[in-house]
Amino acid sequence: MLTVKILGSGCANCRKLEAVAREAAAGAGLEAEFVKVTDMKAIMAYDLLATPGLVIDEKLVSSGRIPTQAEVRGWMGA
């Protein structure tokens, strides 16, 4: 099972990123655990320059933007 982390304060873009990631996983038939990370110290541990950030299995794959579902599926290995 994949671990998908959404890094950010819980802003509108963070929620949109989570929705895109959930839809991408569901569309690809992948099982994933979604974790929201709002603690700034925890977020900074990922060397993130801008939120929202997307981490898949502990690898930062996107920051500061909302990727497409196709991009997210690619990062998930689907």
mmCIF file of the N, C-alpha and C atoms, coordinates in Angstrom:
data_MODEL
# 
_entry.id   MODEL 
# 
loop_
_atom_site.group_PDB 
_atom_site.id 
_atom_site.type_symbol 
_atom_site.label_atom_id 
_atom_site.label_alt_id 
_atom_site.label_comp_id 
_atom_site.label_asym_id 
_atom_site.label_entity_id 
_atom_site.label_seq_id 
_atom_site.pdbx_PDB_ins_code 
_atom_site.Cartn_x 
_atom_site.Cartn_y 
_atom_site.Cartn_z 
_atom_site.occupancy 
_atom_site.B_iso_or_equiv 
_atom_site.pdbx_formal_charge 
_atom_site.auth_seq_id 
_atom_site.auth_comp_id 
_atom_site.auth_asym_id 
_atom_site.auth_atom_id 
_atom_site.pdbx_PDB_model_num 
ATOM 1   N N  . MET A 1 1  ? 0.840  -1.181 0.000   1.00 0.00 ? 1  MET A N  1 
ATOM 2   C CA . MET A 1 1  ? 0.000  0.000  0.000   1.00 0.00 ? 1  MET A CA 1 
ATOM 3   C C  . MET A 1 1  ? 0.885  1.245  0.000   1.00 0.00 ? 1  MET A C  1 
ATOM 4   N N  . LEU A 1 2  ? 0.502  2.227  -0.815  1.00 0.00 ? 2  LEU A N  1 
ATOM 5   C CA . LEU A 1 2  ? 1.235  3.485  -0.883  1.00 0.00 ? 2  LEU A CA 1 
ATOM 6   C C  . LEU A 1 2  ? 0.911  4.361  0.320   1.00 0.00 ? 2  LEU A C  1 
ATOM 7   N N  . THR A 1 3  ? 1.870  5.171  0.722   1.00 0.00 ? 3  THR A N  1 
ATOM 8   C CA . THR A 1 3  ? 1.618  6.206  1.717   1.00 0.00 ? 3  THR A CA 1 
ATOM 9   C C  . THR A 1 3  ? 1.741  7.539  1.002   1.00 0.00 ? 3  THR A C  1 
ATOM 10  N N  . VAL A 1 4  ? 0.659  8.295  1.012   1.00 0.00 ? 4  VAL A N  1 
ATOM 11  C CA . VAL A 1 4  ? 0.611  9.582  0.335   1.00 0.00 ? 4  VAL A CA 1 
ATOM 12  C C  . VAL A 1 4  ? 0.439  10.668 1.391   1.00 0.00 ? 4  VAL A C  1 
ATOM 13  N N  . LYS A 1 5  ? 1.361  11.630 1.402   1.00 0.00 ? 5  LYS A N  1 
ATOM 14  C CA . LYS A 1 5  ? 1.279  12.719 2.373   1.00 0.00 ? 5  LYS A CA 1 
ATOM 15  C C  . LYS A 1 5  ? 1.015  14.027 1.650   1.00 0.00 ? 5  LYS A C  1 
ATOM 16  N N  . ILE A 1 6  ? 0.092  14.795 2.199   1.00 0.00 ? 6  ILE A N  1 
ATOM 17  C CA . ILE A 1 6  ? -0.213 16.126 1.703   1.00 0.00 ? 6  ILE A CA 1 
ATOM 18  C C  . ILE A 1 6  ? 0.412  17.097 2.697   1.00 0.00 ? 6  ILE A C  1 
ATOM 19  N N  . LEU A 1 7  ? 1.373  17.881 2.239   1.00 0.00 ? 7  LEU A N  1 
ATOM 20  C CA . LEU A 1 7  ? 2.067  18.818 3.111   1.00 0.00 ? 7  LEU A CA 1 
ATOM 21  C C  . LEU A 1 7  ? 1.505  20.217 2.921   1.00 0.00 ? 7  LEU A C  1 
ATOM 22  N N  . GLY A 1 8  ? 1.046  20.812 4.019   1.00 0.00 ? 8  GLY A N  1 
ATOM 23  C CA . GLY A 1 8  ? 0.532  22.177 3.934   1.00 0.00 ? 8  GLY A CA 1 
ATOM 24  C C  . GLY A 1 8  ? -0.326 22.521 5.129   1.00 0.00 ? 8  GLY A C  1 
ATOM 25  N N  . SER A 1 9  ? -0.775 23.764 5.153   1.00 0.00 ? 9  SER A N  1 
ATOM 26  C CA . SER A 1 9  ? -1.506 24.297 6.302   1.00 0.00 ? 9  SER A CA 1 
ATOM 27  C C  . SER A 1 9  ? -2.970 23.889 6.322   1.00 0.00 ? 9  SER A C  1 
ATOM 28  N N  . GLY A 1 10 ? -3.450 23.253 5.261   1.00 0.00 ? 10 GLY A N  1 
ATOM 29  C CA . GLY A 1 10 ? -4.867 22.915 5.177   1.00 0.00 ? 10 GLY A CA 1 
ATOM 30  C C  . GLY A 1 10 ? -5.625 23.932 4.344   1.00 0.00 ? 10 GLY A C  1 
ATOM 31  N N  . CYS A 1 11 ? -4.895 24.700 3.539   1.00 0.00 ? 11 CYS A N  1 
ATOM 32  C CA . CYS A 1 11 ? -5.499 25.733 2.682   1.00 0.00 ? 11 CYS A CA 1 
ATOM 33  C C  . CYS A 1 11 ? -6.299 25.082 1.548   1.00 0.00 ? 11 CYS A C  1 
ATOM 34  N N  . ALA A 1 12 ? -6.956 25.926 0.767   1.00 0.00 ? 12 ALA A N  1 
ATOM 35  C CA . ALA A 1 12 ? -7.770 25.434 -0.345  1.00 0.00 ? 12 ALA A CA 1 
ATOM 36  C C  . ALA A 1 12 ? -6.948 24.606 -1.327  1.00 0.00 ? 12 ALA A C  1 
ATOM 37  N N  . ASN A 1 13 ? -5.719 25.045 -1.636  1.00 0.00 ? 13 ASN A N  1 
ATOM 38  C CA . ASN A 1 13 ? -4.878 24.290 -2.567  1.00 0.00 ? 13 ASN A CA 1 
ATOM 39  C C  . ASN A 1 13 ? -4.462 22.951 -1.975  1.00 0.00 ? 13 ASN A C  1 
ATOM 40  N N  . CYS A 1 14 ? -4.262 22.894 -0.658  1.00 0.00 ? 14 CYS A N  1 
ATOM 41  C CA . CYS A 1 14 ? -3.915 21.628 -0.008  1.00 0.00 ? 14 CYS A CA 1 
ATOM 42  C C  . CYS A 1 14 ? -5.076 20.637 -0.143  1.00 0.00 ? 14 CYS A C  1 
ATOM 43  N N  . ARG A 1 15 ? -6.285 21.135 0.057   1.00 0.00 ? 15 ARG A N  1 
ATOM 44  C CA . ARG A 1 15 ? -7.468 20.270 -0.062  1.00 0.00 ? 15 ARG A CA 1 
ATOM 45  C C  . ARG A 1 15 ? -7.653 19.811 -1.503  1.00 0.00 ? 15 ARG A C  1 
ATOM 46  N N  . LYS A 1 16 ? -7.384 20.715 -2.458  1.00 0.00 ? 16 LYS A N  1 
ATOM 47  C CA . LYS A 1 16 ? -7.518 20.350 -3.877  1.00 0.00 ? 16 LYS A CA 1 
ATOM 48  C C  . LYS A 1 16 ? -6.482 19.292 -4.246  1.00 0.00 ? 16 LYS A C  1 
ATOM 49  N N  . LEU A 1 17 ? -5.257 19.458 -3.754  1.00 0.00 ? 17 LEU A N  1 
ATOM 50  C CA . LEU A 1 17 ? -4.208 18.477 -4.022  1.00 0.00 ? 17 LEU A CA 1 
ATOM 51  C C  . LEU A 1 17 ? -4.599 17.113 -3.466  1.00 0.00 ? 17 LEU A C  1 
ATOM 52  N N  . GLU A 1 18 ? -5.154 17.094 -2.265  1.00 0.00 ? 18 GLU A N  1 
ATOM 53  C CA . GLU A 1 18 ? -5.577 15.816 -1.680  1.00 0.00 ? 18 GLU A CA 1 
ATOM 54  C C  . GLU A 1 18 ? -6.665 15.171 -2.531  1.00 0.00 ? 18 GLU A C  1 
ATOM 55  N N  . ALA A 1 19 ? -7.617 15.966 -3.005  1.00 0.00 ? 19 ALA A N  1 
ATOM 56  C CA . ALA A 1 19 ? -8.691 15.431 -3.844  1.00 0.00 ? 19 ALA A CA 1 
ATOM 57  C C  . ALA A 1 19 ? -8.131 14.843 -5.138  1.00 0.00 ? 19 ALA A C  1 
ATOM 58  N N  . VAL A 1 20 ? -7.194 15.540 -5.781  1.00 0.00 ? 20 VAL A N  1 
ATOM 59  C CA . VAL A 1 20 ? -6.579 15.053 -7.027  1.00 0.00 ? 20 VAL A CA 1 
ATOM 60  C C  . VAL A 1 20 ? -5.838 13.743 -6.758  1.00 0.00 ? 20 VAL A C  1 
ATOM 61  N N  . ALA A 1 21 ? -5.082 13.682 -5.655  1.00 0.00 ? 21 ALA A N  1 
ATOM 62  C CA . ALA A 1 21 ? -4.315 12.474 -5.328  1.00 0.00 ? 21 ALA A CA 1 
ATOM 63  C C  . ALA A 1 21 ? -5.244 11.297 -5.034  1.00 0.00 ? 21 ALA A C  1 
ATOM 64  N N  . ARG A 1 22 ? -6.325 11.553 -4.287  1.00 0.00 ? 22 ARG A N  1 
ATOM 65  C CA . ARG A 1 22 ? -7.283 10.474 -3.987  1.00 0.00 ? 22 ARG A CA 1 
ATOM 66  C C  . ARG A 1 22 ? -7.943 9.959  -5.264  1.00 0.00 ? 22 ARG A C  1 
ATOM 67  N N  . GLU A 1 23 ? -8.339 10.877 -6.143  1.00 0.00 ? 23 GLU A N  1 
ATOM 68  C CA . GLU A 1 23 ? -8.973 10.474 -7.405  1.00 0.00 ? 23 GLU A CA 1 
ATOM 69  C C  . GLU A 1 23 ? -7.999 9.698  -8.282  1.00 0.00 ? 23 GLU A C  1 
ATOM 70  N N  . ALA A 1 24 ? -6.736 10.116 -8.302  1.00 0.00 ? 24 ALA A N  1 
ATOM 71  C CA . ALA A 1 24 ? -5.723 9.426  -9.102  1.00 0.00 ? 24 ALA A CA 1 
ATOM 72  C C  . ALA A 1 24 ? -5.536 7.996  -8.598  1.00 0.00 ? 24 ALA A C  1 
ATOM 73  N N  . ALA A 1 25 ? -5.444 7.831  -7.278  1.00 0.00 ? 25 ALA A N  1 
ATOM 74  C CA . ALA A 1 25 ? -5.262 6.488  -6.702  1.00 0.00 ? 25 ALA A CA 1 
ATOM 75  C C  . ALA A 1 25 ? -6.481 5.616  -6.987  1.00 0.00 ? 25 ALA A C  1 
ATOM 76  N N  . ALA A 1 26 ? -7.663 6.175  -6.787  1.00 0.00 ? 26 ALA A N  1 
ATOM 77  C CA . ALA A 1 26 ? -8.894 5.411  -7.025  1.00 0.00 ? 26 ALA A CA 1 
ATOM 78  C C  . ALA A 1 26 ? -9.024 5.036  -8.496  1.00 0.00 ? 26 ALA A C  1 
ATOM 79  N N  . GLY A 1 27 ? -8.710 5.983  -9.377  1.00 0.00 ? 27 GLY A N  1 
ATOM 80  C CA . GLY A 1 27 ? -8.807 5.736  -10.815 1.00 0.00 ? 27 GLY A CA 1 
ATOM 81  C C  . GLY A 1 27 ? -7.844 4.667  -11.289 1.00 0.00 ? 27 GLY A C  1 
ATOM 82  N N  . ALA A 1 28 ? -6.713 4.541  -10.588 1.00 0.00 ? 28 ALA A N  1 
ATOM 83  C CA . ALA A 1 28 ? -5.709 3.541  -10.960 1.00 0.00 ? 28 ALA A CA 1 
ATOM 84  C C  . ALA A 1 28 ? -5.915 2.237  -10.206 1.00 0.00 ? 28 ALA A C  1 
ATOM 85  N N  . GLY A 1 29 ? -6.912 2.200  -9.315  1.00 0.00 ? 29 GLY A N  1 
ATOM 86  C CA . GLY A 1 29 ? -7.176 0.993  -8.538  1.00 0.00 ? 29 GLY A CA 1 
ATOM 87  C C  . GLY A 1 29 ? -6.096 0.710  -7.504  1.00 0.00 ? 29 GLY A C  1 
ATOM 88  N N  . LEU A 1 30 ? -5.425 1.770  -7.039  1.00 0.00 ? 30 LEU A N  1 
ATOM 89  C CA . LEU A 1 30 ? -4.352 1.601  -6.062  1.00 0.00 ? 30 LEU A CA 1 
ATOM 90  C C  . LEU A 1 30 ? -4.867 1.834  -4.648  1.00 0.00 ? 30 LEU A C  1 
ATOM 91  N N  . GLU A 1 31 ? -4.344 1.061  -3.722  1.00 0.00 ? 31 GLU A N  1 
ATOM 92  C CA . GLU A 1 31 ? -4.681 1.243  -2.320  1.00 0.00 ? 31 GLU A CA 1 
ATOM 93  C C  . GLU A 1 31 ? -3.654 2.188  -1.719  1.00 0.00 ? 31 GLU A C  1 
ATOM 94  N N  . ALA A 1 32 ? -4.123 3.246  -1.097  1.00 0.00 ? 32 ALA A N  1 
ATOM 95  C CA . ALA A 1 32 ? -3.197 4.232  -0.542  1.00 0.00 ? 32 ALA A CA 1 
ATOM 96  C C  . ALA A 1 32 ? -3.722 4.764  0.781   1.00 0.00 ? 32 ALA A C  1 
ATOM 97  N N  . GLU A 1 33 ? -2.785 5.053  1.664   1.00 0.00 ? 33 GLU A N  1 
ATOM 98  C CA . GLU A 1 33 ? -3.113 5.696  2.933   1.00 0.00 ? 33 GLU A CA 1 
ATOM 99  C C  . GLU A 1 33 ? -2.775 7.169  2.766   1.00 0.00 ? 33 GLU A C  1 
ATOM 100 N N  . PHE A 1 34 ? -3.732 8.042  3.105   1.00 0.00 ? 34 PHE A N  1 
ATOM 101 C CA . PHE A 1 34 ? -3.523 9.482  2.956   1.00 0.00 ? 34 PHE A CA 1 
ATOM 102 C C  . PHE A 1 34 ? -3.301 10.110 4.322   1.00 0.00 ? 34 PHE A C  1 
ATOM 103 N N  . VAL A 1 35 ? -2.244 10.908 4.411   1.00 0.00 ? 35 VAL A N  1 
ATOM 104 C CA . VAL A 1 35 ? -1.870 11.558 5.666   1.00 0.00 ? 35 VAL A CA 1 
ATOM 105 C C  . VAL A 1 35 ? -1.721 13.049 5.404   1.00 0.00 ? 35 VAL A C  1 
ATOM 106 N N  . LYS A 1 36 ? -2.377 13.858 6.237   1.00 0.00 ? 36 LYS A N  1 
ATOM 107 C CA . LYS A 1 36 ? -2.213 15.312 6.130   1.00 0.00 ? 36 LYS A CA 1 
ATOM 108 C C  . LYS A 1 36 ? -1.131 15.729 7.115   1.00 0.00 ? 36 LYS A C  1 
ATOM 109 N N  . VAL A 1 37 ? -0.146 16.457 6.627   1.00 0.00 ? 37 VAL A N  1 
ATOM 110 C CA . VAL A 1 37 ? 0.945  16.950 7.478   1.00 0.00 ? 37 VAL A CA 1 
ATOM 111 C C  . VAL A 1 37 ? 0.820  18.477 7.532   1.00 0.00 ? 37 VAL A C  1 
ATOM 112 N N  . THR A 1 38 ? 0.467  19.000 8.718   1.00 0.00 ? 38 THR A N  1 
ATOM 113 C CA . THR A 1 38 ? 0.272  20.441 8.854   1.00 0.00 ? 38 THR A CA 1 
ATOM 114 C C  . THR A 1 38 ? 1.325  21.079 9.757   1.00 0.00 ? 38 THR A C  1 
ATOM 115 N N  . ASP A 1 39 ? 2.098  20.275 10.465  1.00 0.00 ? 39 ASP A N  1 
ATOM 116 C CA . ASP A 1 39 ? 3.132  20.801 11.354  1.00 0.00 ? 39 ASP A CA 1 
ATOM 117 C C  . ASP A 1 39 ? 4.297  21.337 10.525  1.00 0.00 ? 39 ASP A C  1 
ATOM 118 N N  . MET A 1 40 ? 4.623  22.623 10.712  1.00 0.00 ? 40 MET A N  1 
ATOM 119 C CA . MET A 1 40 ? 5.659  23.245 9.876   1.00 0.00 ? 40 MET A CA 1 
ATOM 120 C C  . MET A 1 40 ? 7.023  22.573 10.005  1.00 0.00 ? 40 MET A C  1 
ATOM 121 N N  . LYS A 1 41 ? 7.375  22.127 11.199  1.00 0.00 ? 41 LYS A N  1 
ATOM 122 C CA . LYS A 1 41 ? 8.675  21.447 11.359  1.00 0.00 ? 41 LYS A CA 1 
ATOM 123 C C  . LYS A 1 41 ? 8.699  20.159 10.546  1.00 0.00 ? 41 LYS A C  1 
ATOM 124 N N  . ALA A 1 42 ? 7.607  19.415 10.578  1.00 0.00 ? 42 ALA A N  1 
ATOM 125 C CA . ALA A 1 42 ? 7.523  18.168 9.810   1.00 0.00 ? 42 ALA A CA 1 
ATOM 126 C C  . ALA A 1 42 ? 7.559  18.459 8.314   1.00 0.00 ? 42 ALA A C  1 
ATOM 127 N N  . ILE A 1 43 ? 6.887  19.526 7.903   1.00 0.00 ? 43 ILE A N  1 
ATOM 128 C CA . ILE A 1 43 ? 6.878  19.898 6.490   1.00 0.00 ? 43 ILE A CA 1 
ATOM 129 C C  . ILE A 1 43 ? 8.284  20.293 6.028   1.00 0.00 ? 43 ILE A C  1 
ATOM 130 N N  . MET A 1 44 ? 8.977  21.087 6.832   1.00 0.00 ? 44 MET A N  1 
ATOM 131 C CA . MET A 1 44 ? 10.316 21.547 6.455   1.00 0.00 ? 44 MET A CA 1 
ATOM 132 C C  . MET A 1 44 ? 11.320 20.394 6.376   1.00 0.00 ? 44 MET A C  1 
ATOM 133 N N  . ALA A 1 45 ? 11.048 19.298 7.039   1.00 0.00 ? 45 ALA A N  1 
ATOM 134 C CA . ALA A 1 45 ? 11.939 18.135 6.981   1.00 0.00 ? 45 ALA A CA 1 
ATOM 135 C C  . ALA A 1 45 ? 12.021 17.576 5.557   1.00 0.00 ? 45 ALA A C  1 
ATOM 136 N N  . TYR A 1 46 ? 11.028 17.889 4.720   1.00 0.00 ? 46 TYR A N  1 
ATOM 137 C CA . TYR A 1 46 ? 11.023 17.404 3.342   1.00 0.00 ? 46 TYR A CA 1 
ATOM 138 C C  . TYR A 1 46 ? 11.694 18.376 2.379   1.00 0.00 ? 46 TYR A C  1 
ATOM 139 N N  . ASP A 1 47 ? 12.329 19.439 2.899   1.00 0.00 ? 47 ASP A N  1 
ATOM 140 C CA . ASP A 1 47 ? 13.027 20.399 2.045   1.00 0.00 ? 47 ASP A CA 1 
ATOM 141 C C  . ASP A 1 47 ? 12.062 21.014 1.029   1.00 0.00 ? 47 ASP A C  1 
ATOM 142 N N  . LEU A 1 48 ? 10.888 21.340 1.506   1.00 0.00 ? 48 LEU A N  1 
ATOM 143 C CA . LEU A 1 48 ? 9.820  21.876 0.670   1.00 0.00 ? 48 LEU A CA 1 
ATOM 144 C C  . LEU A 1 48 ? 9.991  23.381 0.515   1.00 0.00 ? 48 LEU A C  1 
ATOM 145 N N  . LEU A 1 49 ? 9.936  23.881 -0.716  1.00 0.00 ? 49 LEU A N  1 
ATOM 146 C CA . LEU A 1 49 ? 10.084 25.310 -0.963  1.00 0.00 ? 49 LEU A CA 1 
ATOM 147 C C  . LEU A 1 49 ? 8.747  26.035 -0.917  1.00 0.00 ? 49 LEU A C  1 
ATOM 148 N N  . ALA A 1 50 ? 7.682  25.381 -1.341  1.00 0.00 ? 50 ALA A N  1 
ATOM 149 C CA . ALA A 1 50 ? 6.360  26.005 -1.344  1.00 0.00 ? 50 ALA A CA 1 
ATOM 150 C C  . ALA A 1 50 ? 5.296  24.934 -1.140  1.00 0.00 ? 50 ALA A C  1 
ATOM 151 N N  . THR A 1 51 ? 4.217  25.299 -0.450  1.00 0.00 ? 51 THR A N  1 
ATOM 152 C CA . THR A 1 51 ? 3.109  24.365 -0.269  1.00 0.00 ? 51 THR A CA 1 
ATOM 153 C C  . THR A 1 51 ? 2.074  24.638 -1.354  1.00 0.00 ? 51 THR A C  1 
ATOM 154 N N  . PRO A 1 52 ? 1.227  23.701 -1.690  1.00 0.00 ? 52 PRO A N  1 
ATOM 155 C CA . PRO A 1 52 ? 1.153  22.377 -1.077  1.00 0.00 ? 52 PRO A CA 1 
ATOM 156 C C  . PRO A 1 52 ? 2.233  21.434 -1.616  1.00 0.00 ? 52 PRO A C  1 
ATOM 157 N N  . GLY A 1 53 ? 2.573  20.455 -0.822  1.00 0.00 ? 53 GLY A N  1 
ATOM 158 C CA . GLY A 1 53 ? 3.549  19.459 -1.234  1.00 0.00 ? 53 GLY A CA 1 
ATOM 159 C C  . GLY A 1 53 ? 2.912  18.080 -1.269  1.00 0.00 ? 53 GLY A C  1 
ATOM 160 N N  . LEU A 1 54 ? 3.422  17.241 -2.152  1.00 0.00 ? 54 LEU A N  1 
ATOM 161 C CA . LEU A 1 54 ? 2.926  15.870 -2.268  1.00 0.00 ? 54 LEU A CA 1 
ATOM 162 C C  . LEU A 1 54 ? 4.101  14.916 -2.081  1.00 0.00 ? 54 LEU A C  1 
ATOM 163 N N  . VAL A 1 55 ? 3.953  14.016 -1.129  1.00 0.00 ? 55 VAL A N  1 
ATOM 164 C CA . VAL A 1 55 ? 4.991  13.026 -0.833  1.00 0.00 ? 55 VAL A CA 1 
ATOM 165 C C  . VAL A 1 55 ? 4.377  11.648 -1.043  1.00 0.00 ? 55 VAL A C  1 
ATOM 166 N N  . ILE A 1 56 ? 5.026  10.834 -1.858  1.00 0.00 ? 56 ILE A N  1 
ATOM 167 C CA . ILE A 1 56 ? 4.564  9.465  -2.090  1.00 0.00 ? 56 ILE A CA 1 
ATOM 168 C C  . ILE A 1 56 ? 5.662  8.530  -1.626  1.00 0.00 ? 56 ILE A C  1 
ATOM 169 N N  . ASP A 1 57 ? 5.334  7.678  -0.659  1.00 0.00 ? 57 ASP A N  1 
ATOM 170 C CA . ASP A 1 57 ? 6.311  6.757  -0.063  1.00 0.00 ? 57 ASP A CA 1 
ATOM 171 C C  . ASP A 1 57 ? 7.608  7.474  0.319   1.00 0.00 ? 57 ASP A C  1 
ATOM 172 N N  . GLU A 1 58 ? 7.451  8.562  1.048   1.00 0.00 ? 58 GLU A N  1 
ATOM 173 C CA . GLU A 1 58 ? 8.560  9.359  1.611   1.00 0.00 ? 58 GLU A CA 1 
ATOM 174 C C  . GLU A 1 58 ? 9.391  10.096 0.566   1.00 0.00 ? 58 GLU A C  1 
ATOM 175 N N  . LYS A 1 59 ? 8.927  10.186 -0.678  1.00 0.00 ? 59 LYS A N  1 
ATOM 176 C CA . LYS A 1 59 ? 9.651  10.937 -1.711  1.00 0.00 ? 59 LYS A CA 1 
ATOM 177 C C  . LYS A 1 59 ? 8.820  12.150 -2.108  1.00 0.00 ? 59 LYS A C  1 
ATOM 178 N N  . LEU A 1 60 ? 9.411  13.350 -1.971  1.00 0.00 ? 60 LEU A N  1 
ATOM 179 C CA . LEU A 1 60 ? 8.727  14.579 -2.376  1.00 0.00 ? 60 LEU A CA 1 
ATOM 180 C C  . LEU A 1 60 ? 8.669  14.608 -3.902  1.00 0.00 ? 60 LEU A C  1 
ATOM 181 N N  . VAL A 1 61 ? 7.457  14.600 -4.450  1.00 0.00 ? 61 VAL A N  1 
ATOM 182 C CA . VAL A 1 61 ? 7.307  14.559 -5.908  1.00 0.00 ? 61 VAL A CA 1 
ATOM 183 C C  . VAL A 1 61 ? 6.764  15.859 -6.485  1.00 0.00 ? 61 VAL A C  1 
ATOM 184 N N  . SER A 1 62 ? 6.154  16.692 -5.645  1.00 0.00 ? 62 SER A N  1 
ATOM 185 C CA . SER A 1 62 ? 5.581  17.935 -6.151  1.00 0.00 ? 62 SER A CA 1 
ATOM 186 C C  . SER A 1 62 ? 5.524  18.964 -5.035  1.00 0.00 ? 62 SER A C  1 
ATOM 187 N N  . SER A 1 63 ? 5.776  20.236 -5.389  1.00 0.00 ? 63 SER A N  1 
ATOM 188 C CA . SER A 1 63 ? 5.608  21.300 -4.396  1.00 0.00 ? 63 SER A CA 1 
ATOM 189 C C  . SER A 1 63 ? 5.179  22.587 -5.076  1.00 0.00 ? 63 SER A C  1 
ATOM 190 N N  . GLY A 1 64 ? 4.341  23.338 -4.380  1.00 0.00 ? 64 GLY A N  1 
ATOM 191 C CA . GLY A 1 64 ? 3.933  24.642 -4.858  1.00 0.00 ? 64 GLY A CA 1 
ATOM 192 C C  . GLY A 1 64 ? 2.956  24.668 -6.009  1.00 0.00 ? 64 GLY A C  1 
ATOM 193 N N  . ARG A 1 65 ? 2.350  23.529 -6.330  1.00 0.00 ? 65 ARG A N  1 
ATOM 194 C CA . ARG A 1 65 ? 1.381  23.505 -7.435  1.00 0.00 ? 65 ARG A CA 1 
ATOM 195 C C  . ARG A 1 65 ? 0.445  22.308 -7.273  1.00 0.00 ? 65 ARG A C  1 
ATOM 196 N N  . ILE A 1 66 ? -0.587 22.288 -8.102  1.00 0.00 ? 66 ILE A N  1 
ATOM 197 C CA . ILE A 1 66 ? -1.526 21.166 -8.129  1.00 0.00 ? 66 ILE A CA 1 
ATOM 198 C C  . ILE A 1 66 ? -1.219 20.361 -9.392  1.00 0.00 ? 66 ILE A C  1 
ATOM 199 N N  . PRO A 1 67 ? -0.621 19.176 -9.247  1.00 0.00 ? 67 PRO A N  1 
ATOM 200 C CA . PRO A 1 67 ? -0.330 18.362 -10.447 1.00 0.00 ? 67 PRO A CA 1 
ATOM 201 C C  . PRO A 1 67 ? -1.616 17.751 -11.014 1.00 0.00 ? 67 PRO A C  1 
ATOM 202 N N  . THR A 1 68 ? -1.542 17.262 -12.231 1.00 0.00 ? 68 THR A N  1 
ATOM 203 C CA . THR A 1 68 ? -2.696 16.594 -12.835 1.00 0.00 ? 68 THR A CA 1 
ATOM 204 C C  . THR A 1 68 ? -2.814 15.175 -12.268 1.00 0.00 ? 68 THR A C  1 
ATOM 205 N N  . GLN A 1 69 ? -3.997 14.589 -12.430 1.00 0.00 ? 69 GLN A N  1 
ATOM 206 C CA . GLN A 1 69 ? -4.186 13.200 -11.997 1.00 0.00 ? 69 GLN A CA 1 
ATOM 207 C C  . GLN A 1 69 ? -3.214 12.280 -12.729 1.00 0.00 ? 69 GLN A C  1 
ATOM 208 N N  . ALA A 1 70 ? -2.975 12.553 -14.010 1.00 0.00 ? 70 ALA A N  1 
ATOM 209 C CA . ALA A 1 70 ? -2.061 11.711 -14.792 1.00 0.00 ? 70 ALA A CA 1 
ATOM 210 C C  . ALA A 1 70 ? -0.658 11.757 -14.199 1.00 0.00 ? 70 ALA A C  1 
ATOM 211 N N  . GLU A 1 71 ? -0.193 12.948 -13.797 1.00 0.00 ? 71 GLU A N  1 
ATOM 212 C CA . GLU A 1 71 ? 1.133  13.062 -13.179 1.00 0.00 ? 71 GLU A CA 1 
ATOM 213 C C  . GLU A 1 71 ? 1.186  12.263 -11.885 1.00 0.00 ? 71 GLU A C  1 
ATOM 214 N N  . VAL A 1 72 ? 0.146  12.406 -11.081 1.00 0.00 ? 72 VAL A N  1 
ATOM 215 C CA . VAL A 1 72 ? 0.120  11.719 -9.783  1.00 0.00 ? 72 VAL A CA 1 
ATOM 216 C C  . VAL A 1 72 ? 0.107  10.207 -9.994  1.00 0.00 ? 72 VAL A C  1 
ATOM 217 N N  . ARG A 1 73 ? -0.699 9.724  -10.949 1.00 0.00 ? 73 ARG A N  1 
ATOM 218 C CA . ARG A 1 73 ? -0.716 8.284  -11.236 1.00 0.00 ? 73 ARG A CA 1 
ATOM 219 C C  . ARG A 1 73 ? 0.658  7.796  -11.643 1.00 0.00 ? 73 ARG A C  1 
ATOM 220 N N  . GLY A 1 74 ? 1.378  8.593  -12.443 1.00 0.00 ? 74 GLY A N  1 
ATOM 221 C CA . GLY A 1 74 ? 2.730  8.225  -12.856 1.00 0.00 ? 74 GLY A CA 1 
ATOM 222 C C  . GLY A 1 74 ? 3.659  8.099  -11.661 1.00 0.00 ? 74 GLY A C  1 
ATOM 223 N N  . TRP A 1 75 ? 3.571  9.061  -10.742 1.00 0.00 ? 75 TRP A N  1 
ATOM 224 C CA . TRP A 1 75 ? 4.413  9.007  -9.546  1.00 0.00 ? 75 TRP A CA 1 
ATOM 225 C C  . TRP A 1 75 ? 4.051  7.832  -8.646  1.00 0.00 ? 75 TRP A C  1 
ATOM 226 N N  . MET A 1 76 ? 2.779  7.414  -8.718  1.00 0.00 ? 76 MET A N  1 
ATOM 227 C CA . MET A 1 76 ? 2.325  6.275  -7.905  1.00 0.00 ? 76 MET A CA 1 
ATOM 228 C C  . MET A 1 76 ? 2.721  4.944  -8.549  1.00 0.00 ? 76 MET A C  1 
ATOM 229 N N  . GLY A 1 77 ? 3.253  5.019  -9.748  1.00 0.00 ? 77 GLY A N  1 
ATOM 230 C CA . GLY A 1 77 ? 3.654  3.798  -10.443 1.00 0.00 ? 77 GLY A CA 1 
ATOM 231 C C  . GLY A 1 77 ? 2.516  3.092  -11.134 1.00 0.00 ? 77 GLY A C  1 
ATOM 232 N N  . ALA A 1 78 ? 1.439  3.824  -11.398 1.00 0.00 ? 78 ALA A N  1 
ATOM 233 C CA . ALA A 1 78 ? 0.270  3.202  -12.046 1.00 0.00 ? 78 ALA A CA 1 
ATOM 234 C C  . ALA A 1 78 ? 0.376  3.301  -13.561 1.00 0.00 ? 78 ALA A C  1 
# 
